[in-house]
Amino acid sequence: MIPELVFHGGHVFTGARPSGGPPATAVAVRQGRIVAVGDDGLLELAGPATRTVDLAGRLLVPGFQDAHAHPVFGALELSSCHLGGLATVEEYLAAVAAYAASHPDDGTLQGAGWTQAAFPDGPPTAALLDRVVPDRPILLWGNDGHRAWVNSAALAAAGIDADTPDPADGRIERDAAGRPTGLLLEGAVGPVLALLPDATPGELDAAVLRAQEHLHAVGITAWQDAILSRAEDGEDPAEAYLRADRAGRLTARVTGALWWDRTRGLEQIPELVERRERFRGTRFSTPTVKIMQDGIIESETAALLAPYRAAHAETGLSFVDPELLREIAVRLEAEGFQLHFHGIGDRAVRESLDAIAAARGARRGADPRHHIAHVQLIDPLDVPRFAELGVTANIQPYWACNDPLMVEHTVPLLGDERAGQQYPFGALHAAGARLAAGSDWPVSTPDPIAGIHVAVTRTLPAGHPGRSTEPFLPEQAIDVATALEAYTAGSAHVNRLDDTGRIAPGYAADLAVLDRNLLAIPAEEIGATRVDATFVDGAPVFER
């Protein structure tokens, strides 16, 4: 059988576990499938119409998969008042002023991408935004997606004042007199968010394609979209994915996670079942439910087992009552759903593990491959439970570094002892836990190479903002092969794409060509690696 595509003359990553044979240098592909993996003798199979790709010493890897991302939001953010890449309050205000001037007819304005590290004197305030946008509501999401910076016009239009109580799942930051300062946390953003227009179907369609192009360019061939939810008066991004799939424009493989509305209860399960059946395409499916169990450490909304090191000694928020969470897990598993938890704090991680344990005890079908994303802080007693319960640790490696957010905000809130329990990738791997990897884009770069660099060195790559050369808890580093496995086979496991994520006969030819061999270069050079080409089913979807 003559292959249609042959890669040769390079290095082939066939997995973190040793195969026992000689290293592979060539791969043959026919009808979108890998048909042979071996040495350059595979070139003898080529026919007149076979495309051959000389790797010239480069590395061929399975297409990367992002196990936790928000690509539609990421693409929409790029079209809004995008503050990513800026570093100071003055730069933010100049960008906001320019955006407002270029959108004079918009009744409300929105954007995203600011970081807490840009505000050394304290959190952002409405008074700052009022300098440049005094007359129209504006909402700017923080880069973490859990906090919003708004101006006085937004607070007034949303009816948020000193008498407005905090919602159960959020907090309104206030001054000493109890007046809102302009920073809204978690569920407190809702009233201002309701003022903003929803994306149109055309905007969502364009966002899916723009995100896909962006992700293919960094070697990503599949992902799990971690929030698919219908806006109150708008459209579910899942509709845009399905339209792209049916029109043949979706070249990636996308697993969608349907949003669990924490303001409701078990009555929403039949709706989730109906949506799962409706959103069933060729390259797109929604077999997963996403449950956000807590917030983030920097805003003290992550759920902790012991108080933050703060004057008011709070322990954060569990968004779903733990007893109800266990019942939800049992019911959703009975319906065959995969559970995708957001768990940042050690209490949220434990509550998620307890819920999965309850569901596992009632399991009747196959393993639904539950996973907990972020796992920033894990009590050491809970580390072995991931392997014991078969729970995948869905890690975002890029965050495990000594950047200004970690040094100036996170560590002081946790204290040194607990800060040393963060992002324990090495401990999880040693305990036998399966690792999947993702980016949480647009919270951070979707580039898997940057994530692998941090996973291995526990420092940001050269040139990345906020980089420190001092590694963060280097004892929790993992090796290059393990990090590659997390971004390929590990993520393929939670994405339920069992014929992807490996380079082996019979697997889909979802592949990426890297410009150097990650397995043979100094660790500090990993971040300089670039993707030269990306293939899905053996067809090029990106070529540099």
C-alpha positions as CSV (number, residue, x, y, z in Angstrom):
1,M,0.0,0.0,0.0
2,I,1.6,3.3,-1.1
3,P,1.5,6.0,1.5
4,E,0.4,9.5,0.7
5,L,2.8,11.2,3.1
6,V,6.2,10.2,4.5
7,F,8.2,12.1,7.1
8,H,11.9,11.1,7.3
9,G,15.3,12.1,8.4
10,G,14.4,13.3,11.9
11,H,13.4,12.3,15.4
12,V,10.0,10.9,16.2
13,F,8.5,11.2,19.7
14,T,6.7,7.9,20.3
15,G,5.9,8.4,24.0
16,A,7.4,8.9,27.4
17,R,7.7,5.1,28.0
18,P,10.6,3.4,26.2
19,S,9.5,1.3,23.3
20,G,12.5,-1.0,23.5
21,G,13.4,-0.7,19.9
22,P,15.7,1.7,18.0
23,P,14.6,5.4,17.9
24,A,12.2,6.1,15.1
25,T,13.2,8.5,12.3
26,A,10.3,8.2,9.9
27,V,6.5,7.9,9.7
28,A,4.3,6.9,6.8
29,V,0.7,8.1,6.5
30,R,-2.2,6.9,4.3
31,Q,-5.8,8.1,4.2
32,G,-5.3,10.2,7.3
33,R,-3.8,7.4,9.4
34,I,-0.3,6.4,10.5
35,V,0.5,3.2,8.7
36,A,4.1,2.7,9.7
37,V,6.7,4.1,12.2
38,G,10.4,3.2,11.7
39,D,13.6,4.3,10.0
40,D,14.2,6.0,6.7
41,G,13.7,2.8,4.9
42,L,10.1,3.8,4.9
43,L,11.0,6.1,2.0
44,E,11.1,2.9,-0.2
45,L,7.3,2.8,0.2
46,A,6.8,6.1,-1.5
47,G,5.2,6.3,-4.9
48,P,5.2,9.1,-7.5
49,A,2.3,11.0,-5.8
50,T,3.7,10.6,-2.2
51,R,4.6,13.8,-0.5
52,T,7.8,13.5,1.4
53,V,8.8,15.8,4.3
54,D,12.5,15.9,5.2
55,L,12.6,16.6,8.9
56,A,16.3,17.4,8.6
57,G,16.9,16.5,12.2
58,R,13.8,18.2,13.5
59,L,11.3,16.5,15.9
60,L,8.0,15.1,14.9
61,V,5.5,14.9,17.8
62,P,1.8,14.0,18.1
63,G,-0.4,17.1,17.6
64,F,-0.6,19.0,20.9
65,Q,-4.0,18.9,22.7
66,D,-5.1,21.6,25.1
67,A,-7.1,20.0,27.9
68,H,-8.5,23.3,29.2
69,A,-8.9,26.4,27.1
70,H,-11.5,29.0,26.2
71,P,-10.6,29.6,22.5
72,V,-13.8,31.4,21.5
73,F,-13.4,33.9,24.4
74,G,-9.7,34.2,23.5
75,A,-10.5,35.1,19.9
76,L,-13.3,37.5,21.0
77,E,-10.9,39.1,23.4
78,L,-8.4,39.9,20.6
79,S,-11.2,41.9,19.0
80,S,-12.1,43.9,22.1
81,C,-10.0,46.3,24.2
82,H,-7.1,43.9,24.6
83,L,-4.6,44.7,27.3
84,G,-2.5,41.6,27.1
85,G,1.2,42.4,26.7
86,L,0.9,45.8,28.4
87,A,2.6,46.1,31.8
88,T,1.7,49.4,33.5
89,V,-1.4,51.3,34.6
90,E,-0.4,54.2,32.2
91,E,-0.2,51.8,29.3
92,Y,-3.6,50.3,30.2
93,L,-5.3,53.8,30.4
94,A,-3.8,54.9,27.1
95,A,-5.1,51.7,25.4
96,V,-8.5,52.1,26.9
97,A,-8.7,55.8,25.9
98,A,-7.6,54.9,22.3
99,Y,-10.2,52.1,22.2
100,A,-13.0,54.3,23.5
101,A,-12.1,57.0,20.9
102,S,-12.2,54.4,18.1
103,H,-15.7,53.2,19.2
104,P,-17.6,56.4,19.7
105,D,-21.0,54.8,19.0
106,D,-20.8,51.9,21.4
107,G,-23.0,52.5,24.4
108,T,-20.9,50.1,26.5
109,L,-17.2,49.0,26.2
110,Q,-15.5,45.9,27.1
111,G,-12.0,44.3,27.1
112,A,-9.7,42.1,29.0
113,G,-6.1,41.2,29.8
114,W,-5.0,43.3,32.8
115,T,-2.9,41.8,35.5
116,Q,-2.7,42.5,39.2
117,A,1.1,42.9,38.9
118,A,0.6,46.2,37.0
119,F,-1.0,47.8,40.2
120,P,1.8,47.9,42.8
121,D,-0.2,50.3,45.0
122,G,-3.3,48.2,45.3
123,P,-6.1,46.8,43.2
124,P,-7.5,48.8,40.2
125,T,-10.3,51.3,40.9
126,A,-13.2,52.9,39.1
127,A,-11.6,56.3,39.7
128,L,-8.7,55.3,37.4
129,L,-11.0,54.3,34.6
130,D,-13.1,57.4,35.0
131,R,-10.1,59.5,33.9
132,V,-10.4,58.1,30.4
133,V,-14.0,56.8,30.1
134,P,-16.3,58.9,32.4
135,D,-19.5,58.7,30.4
136,R,-20.0,55.1,29.3
137,P,-20.0,51.8,31.2
138,I,-16.8,49.8,30.7
139,L,-15.9,46.3,31.9
140,L,-12.3,45.0,31.7
141,W,-11.8,41.4,32.7
142,G,-8.6,40.5,34.5
143,N,-6.3,38.1,32.7
144,D,-7.5,35.4,35.1
145,G,-11.1,35.7,34.1
146,H,-12.3,35.9,37.7
147,R,-12.1,39.6,38.3
148,A,-13.5,42.6,36.5
149,W,-12.4,46.3,36.6
150,V,-15.2,48.7,36.0
151,N,-15.8,52.4,36.0
152,S,-18.3,54.5,37.9
153,A,-20.7,54.6,35.0
154,A,-20.8,50.8,35.0
155,L,-21.4,50.6,38.7
156,A,-24.2,53.2,38.5
157,A,-25.9,51.5,35.5
158,A,-25.8,48.1,37.2
159,G,-27.2,49.6,40.4
160,I,-24.2,48.6,42.5
161,D,-23.7,50.8,45.5
162,A,-22.8,50.8,49.2
163,D,-26.1,49.0,50.0
164,T,-25.7,46.2,47.4
165,P,-24.9,42.9,49.2
166,D,-22.3,40.6,48.0
167,P,-23.6,37.6,46.1
168,A,-23.1,34.1,47.5
169,D,-20.5,33.3,44.8
170,G,-18.6,36.6,44.7
171,R,-17.5,39.8,46.3
172,I,-17.7,43.6,45.7
173,E,-14.5,45.2,46.7
174,R,-15.2,48.2,48.9
175,D,-13.4,51.2,50.5
176,A,-13.3,51.9,54.2
177,A,-16.7,53.6,53.9
178,G,-18.3,50.5,52.3
179,R,-18.5,52.1,48.8
180,P,-17.7,49.9,45.8
181,T,-14.2,50.6,44.5
182,G,-14.6,49.3,40.9
183,L,-13.3,45.8,41.3
184,L,-15.8,42.9,41.2
185,L,-15.0,39.3,41.9
186,E,-16.6,36.2,40.5
187,G,-20.4,36.3,40.6
188,A,-20.4,40.0,41.6
189,V,-19.6,40.8,37.9
190,G,-23.0,39.6,36.8
191,P,-25.0,42.8,37.0
192,V,-22.4,44.7,34.9
193,L,-22.0,41.8,32.5
194,A,-25.7,42.0,31.9
195,L,-25.3,45.5,30.4
196,L,-23.0,44.3,27.6
197,P,-24.3,43.0,24.3
198,D,-23.8,39.3,23.6
199,A,-21.7,38.2,20.6
200,T,-23.7,37.7,17.5
201,P,-23.8,34.4,15.7
202,G,-21.5,35.9,13.0
203,E,-19.0,37.1,15.6
204,L,-19.0,33.6,17.2
205,D,-18.5,31.9,13.8
206,A,-15.5,34.2,13.1
207,A,-14.1,33.6,16.6
208,V,-14.1,29.8,16.2
209,L,-12.2,30.1,13.0
210,R,-9.8,32.7,14.3
211,A,-9.1,30.6,17.4
212,Q,-8.5,27.5,15.3
213,E,-6.0,29.3,13.1
214,H,-4.2,30.7,16.2
215,L,-4.0,27.3,17.9
216,H,-3.0,25.3,14.8
217,A,0.0,27.8,14.5
218,V,1.3,26.5,17.8
219,G,0.9,22.9,17.0
220,I,-2.5,22.3,18.6
221,T,-4.8,19.9,16.8
222,A,-7.5,19.3,19.5
223,W,-8.7,20.9,22.6
224,Q,-11.4,20.9,25.3
225,D,-13.4,24.1,25.5
226,A,-13.9,24.5,29.2
227,I,-17.0,26.6,29.1
228,L,-19.9,26.3,26.7
229,S,-23.0,28.1,27.9
230,R,-25.9,30.0,26.3
231,A,-26.0,33.7,27.1
232,E,-29.3,34.8,28.5
233,D,-30.3,36.6,25.3
234,G,-27.6,35.3,23.0
235,E,-26.2,32.2,21.5
236,D,-24.3,29.3,22.9
237,P,-20.8,29.1,21.3
238,A,-21.5,25.4,20.9
239,E,-23.8,26.4,18.0
240,A,-20.9,28.1,16.2
241,Y,-18.7,25.0,16.7
242,L,-21.4,22.8,15.3
243,R,-22.0,25.1,12.3
244,A,-18.2,25.1,11.5
245,D,-18.1,21.3,11.9
246,R,-21.1,20.7,9.5
247,A,-19.7,23.1,7.0
248,G,-16.3,21.3,7.0
249,R,-14.5,24.3,8.4
250,L,-13.6,22.7,11.7
251,T,-10.2,21.1,11.1
252,A,-9.5,20.7,14.9
253,R,-11.1,18.1,17.1
254,V,-13.1,19.8,19.9
255,T,-14.5,18.4,23.0
256,G,-16.9,20.8,24.7
257,A,-17.6,21.1,28.4
258,L,-21.2,22.2,29.1
259,W,-21.4,24.8,31.9
260,W,-22.9,23.8,35.3
261,D,-25.0,26.8,36.4
262,R,-24.2,27.1,40.1
263,T,-27.3,29.2,40.7
264,R,-29.4,26.2,39.8
265,G,-29.6,22.6,41.0
266,L,-30.2,19.1,39.8
267,E,-33.2,20.2,37.6
268,Q,-30.8,21.3,34.9
269,I,-29.5,17.8,34.2
270,P,-32.2,17.0,31.6
271,E,-31.2,20.1,29.7
272,L,-27.6,19.1,29.7
273,V,-28.5,15.7,28.4
274,E,-30.5,17.4,25.6
275,R,-27.7,19.7,24.7
276,R,-25.2,16.8,24.6
277,E,-27.4,15.0,22.0
278,R,-27.9,18.2,20.0
279,F,-24.2,19.1,19.9
280,R,-23.0,15.9,18.4
281,G,-21.0,16.4,15.2
282,T,-18.1,14.8,13.4
283,R,-15.2,16.7,15.0
284,F,-17.2,18.3,17.8
285,S,-19.0,16.8,20.8
286,T,-20.0,17.8,24.3
287,P,-19.7,14.8,26.6
288,T,-18.5,16.8,29.5
289,V,-19.9,19.0,32.3
290,K,-17.7,21.8,33.7
291,I,-18.2,22.6,37.4
292,M,-16.4,25.6,38.9
293,Q,-15.9,24.8,42.5
294,D,-13.9,27.9,43.6
295,G,-12.2,31.0,42.4
296,I,-8.5,32.1,42.6
297,I,-6.0,32.6,45.4
298,E,-5.1,36.2,44.4
299,S,-8.7,37.4,45.1
300,E,-9.1,35.2,48.1
301,T,-11.9,33.3,46.4
302,A,-10.1,30.0,46.1
303,A,-11.4,27.5,48.7
304,L,-8.8,26.7,51.3
305,L,-8.6,24.3,54.1
306,A,-7.2,26.9,56.4
307,P,-7.5,30.7,56.4
308,Y,-5.5,33.0,54.1
309,R,-2.8,35.0,55.8
310,A,-5.0,38.1,55.8
311,A,-6.5,40.3,58.4
312,H,-10.0,39.0,57.9
313,A,-8.8,35.4,57.9
314,E,-11.2,34.1,55.2
315,T,-11.0,30.7,53.7
316,G,-12.5,31.5,50.3
317,L,-15.6,30.3,48.5
318,S,-16.9,26.8,47.7
319,F,-19.3,27.7,44.9
320,V,-21.3,24.4,45.2
321,D,-22.1,23.0,48.6
322,P,-19.9,19.9,49.0
323,E,-22.9,17.6,49.9
324,L,-24.8,18.8,46.8
325,L,-21.6,18.5,44.7
326,R,-21.4,14.8,45.6
327,E,-25.0,14.3,44.5
328,I,-24.4,16.2,41.3
329,A,-21.4,14.0,40.5
330,V,-23.4,10.8,41.1
331,R,-26.3,12.0,38.9
332,L,-24.1,13.2,36.1
333,E,-22.0,10.0,36.0
334,A,-25.2,8.0,35.9
335,E,-26.0,10.0,32.7
336,G,-22.6,9.1,31.3
337,F,-21.1,12.6,31.6
338,Q,-17.4,13.3,32.1
339,L,-16.8,15.8,35.0
340,H,-14.4,18.6,34.5
341,F,-13.8,20.5,37.8
342,H,-12.1,23.9,38.3
343,G,-10.2,23.4,41.6
344,I,-7.6,25.9,42.6
345,G,-7.5,25.8,46.4
346,D,-6.8,22.7,48.5
347,R,-10.4,22.6,49.8
348,A,-11.9,22.8,46.4
349,V,-9.5,20.0,45.2
350,R,-10.5,17.8,48.1
351,E,-14.2,18.5,47.6
352,S,-13.9,17.6,43.9
353,L,-12.0,14.4,44.7
354,D,-14.7,13.5,47.3
355,A,-17.4,14.1,44.7
356,I,-15.6,11.8,42.2
357,A,-15.2,9.2,44.9
358,A,-19.0,9.2,45.5
359,A,-19.7,8.9,41.8
360,R,-17.1,6.1,41.4
361,G,-18.8,4.2,44.2
362,A,-22.1,4.3,42.1
363,R,-20.4,3.7,38.7
364,R,-22.1,1.3,36.4
365,G,-20.5,2.0,33.1
366,A,-17.0,2.6,31.7
367,D,-14.6,5.1,33.3
368,P,-15.8,8.6,32.2
369,R,-12.3,10.0,32.7
370,H,-13.0,12.8,35.2
371,H,-10.4,15.5,35.7
372,I,-9.7,18.4,37.9
373,A,-8.2,21.5,36.3
374,H,-5.6,23.9,37.7
375,V,-4.9,22.0,41.0
376,Q,-2.7,24.9,42.1
377,L,-2.8,24.0,45.8
378,I,-3.1,20.4,46.9
379,D,-2.9,19.1,50.4
380,P,-0.2,16.4,50.4
381,L,-2.7,13.9,51.8
382,D,-4.7,14.3,48.6
383,V,-1.9,13.8,46.1
384,P,-2.1,10.0,46.1
385,R,-5.9,10.1,45.7
386,F,-5.7,11.2,42.0
387,A,-4.2,7.8,41.0
388,E,-6.3,5.9,43.5
389,L,-9.5,7.3,42.0
390,G,-8.3,7.4,38.4
391,V,-8.7,11.2,38.3
392,T,-6.5,13.1,35.8
393,A,-4.7,16.1,37.0
394,N,-5.3,18.7,34.3
395,I,-2.3,21.0,34.8
396,Q,-1.6,24.5,33.4
397,P,2.2,24.4,33.6
398,Y,2.8,28.0,32.5
399,W,1.7,29.3,35.9
400,A,4.3,27.3,38.0
401,C,6.9,30.1,38.1
402,N,8.2,33.0,40.2
403,D,6.4,35.7,38.3
404,P,5.4,38.9,40.0
405,L,1.9,37.6,40.7
406,M,3.3,34.6,42.6
407,V,6.0,36.5,44.5
408,E,4.0,39.7,45.3
409,H,0.5,38.3,45.8
410,T,0.1,34.6,46.0
411,V,2.9,33.6,48.4
412,P,2.1,36.4,50.9
413,L,-1.5,35.2,51.0
414,L,-0.6,31.6,51.6
415,G,2.5,31.8,53.7
416,D,5.7,30.0,52.9
417,E,4.6,26.5,54.0
418,R,1.5,26.3,51.9
419,A,3.1,28.2,49.1
420,G,5.5,25.2,48.9
421,Q,2.6,22.9,48.1
422,Q,1.7,24.6,44.8
423,Y,1.6,23.0,41.4
424,P,3.0,19.7,42.6
425,F,3.5,18.1,39.1
426,G,6.4,16.0,40.2
427,A,4.6,14.6,43.2
428,L,1.5,13.8,41.2
429,H,3.5,12.1,38.5
430,A,5.6,10.1,41.1
431,A,2.3,9.0,42.8
432,G,1.1,7.5,39.5
433,A,-1.4,10.2,38.6
434,R,-2.2,10.7,34.9
435,L,-1.3,14.3,33.8
436,A,-3.1,16.2,31.0
437,A,-2.0,19.7,30.1
438,G,-3.6,22.9,29.0
439,S,-3.3,26.7,28.9
440,D,-6.6,28.2,30.1
441,W,-6.1,30.6,27.1
442,P,-6.8,33.6,27.1
443,V,-5.7,33.6,30.8
444,S,-2.2,32.7,29.5
445,T,-0.5,31.9,26.2
446,P,-1.8,28.8,24.4
447,D,1.7,27.9,23.2
448,P,2.4,24.4,24.5
449,I,6.1,24.9,24.1
450,A,6.0,27.7,26.7
451,G,4.1,25.4,29.0
452,I,6.6,22.6,28.5
453,H,9.5,25.0,29.2
454,V,8.0,26.0,32.6
455,A,7.0,22.4,33.5
456,V,10.7,21.3,33.0
457,T,12.6,24.4,34.3
458,R,9.9,26.0,36.6
459,T,10.9,29.3,35.1
460,L,9.4,31.3,32.3
461,P,11.1,31.3,28.9
462,A,13.5,34.1,28.1
463,G,11.6,37.2,26.8
464,H,8.3,36.4,28.6
465,P,7.1,39.3,30.9
466,G,7.8,38.9,34.6
467,R,10.5,36.3,34.1
468,S,12.7,35.4,37.0
469,T,15.7,33.1,36.7
470,E,15.0,31.6,40.1
471,P,13.0,28.4,39.6
472,F,9.8,27.9,41.5
473,L,9.9,24.8,43.6
474,P,12.3,23.0,41.2
475,E,11.7,19.7,43.0
476,Q,8.3,19.6,41.4
477,A,9.7,19.8,37.8
478,I,8.9,17.0,35.4
479,D,11.1,15.9,32.5
480,V,10.6,16.8,28.8
481,A,9.1,13.4,27.8
482,T,6.6,13.5,30.7
483,A,5.6,17.1,29.8
484,L,5.2,16.1,26.1
485,E,3.1,13.1,27.1
486,A,0.8,15.3,29.2
487,Y,0.3,17.7,26.2
488,T,-0.4,14.8,23.8
489,A,-1.6,11.4,25.1
490,G,-2.7,12.8,28.5
491,S,-4.9,15.4,27.0
492,A,-6.2,13.0,24.3
493,H,-7.3,10.8,27.2
494,V,-9.5,13.4,28.8
495,N,-10.7,14.6,25.4
496,R,-11.8,11.1,24.7
497,L,-9.9,11.0,21.5
498,D,-8.4,7.6,21.8
499,D,-7.0,7.3,18.3
500,T,-5.0,10.5,18.7
501,G,-2.1,11.7,21.0
502,R,0.4,9.1,19.9
503,I,2.6,8.3,16.9
504,A,1.8,4.6,16.3
505,P,0.3,2.6,13.5
506,G,-3.5,3.0,13.4
507,Y,-3.6,6.4,15.0
508,A,-4.8,9.5,13.3
509,A,-2.0,11.5,11.6
510,D,-2.4,14.5,13.8
511,L,1.2,15.7,14.0
512,A,3.4,18.7,14.6
513,V,6.9,19.4,13.3
514,L,9.1,21.2,15.8
515,D,12.2,23.1,14.6
516,R,14.5,21.3,17.0
517,N,14.6,18.1,19.1
518,L,13.3,19.0,22.5
519,L,14.7,15.8,23.9
520,A,18.3,16.7,23.1
521,I,18.7,20.4,23.9
522,P,19.5,22.2,27.1
523,A,16.3,22.8,29.1
524,E,16.7,26.5,29.2
525,E,16.4,26.5,25.4
526,I,13.1,24.8,25.2
527,G,11.1,28.0,25.1
528,A,12.9,29.1,21.8
529,T,11.4,26.1,19.9
530,R,8.9,26.9,17.2
531,V,6.3,24.9,15.3
532,D,7.1,24.6,11.6
533,A,4.0,22.7,10.5
534,T,0.8,21.1,11.9
535,F,-1.1,18.3,10.3
536,V,-4.6,16.9,11.0
537,D,-5.5,13.6,9.4
538,G,-2.3,13.9,7.4
539,A,-3.4,17.2,5.8
540,P,-1.5,20.4,6.6
541,V,-3.4,23.0,8.6
542,F,-0.4,25.2,9.3
543,E,2.9,25.6,7.7
544,R,5.4,28.3,8.7
